[in-house]
């Protein structure tokens, strides 16, 4: 929990490498989800507040998936 895979449906295929310390929360993920082209998403955060925020990376991931699906439908 608290990383990019948590922001996409469970049926999505996710390959990820995450990092977490008291000052950073990072994740790099290759994601294959329905109604979207596969994509690579990399997010680096900095600061204790972001490091402890388990919602930030899933939120970003969900927002990007929504945008990717909209772009795929328009293609």
Number of C-alpha atoms within 10 A of each C-alpha: 10 19 26 29 23 17 20 22 13 10 9 12 16 20 13 16 13 15 12 14 12 12 13 16 25 19 19 19 20 16 22 18 18 14 14 17 13 15 13 12 16 15 16 14 16 13 12 13 12 18 20 16 12 14 15 18 25 18 17 15 22 17 13 16 25 14 12 18 16 13 13 12 9 7 6
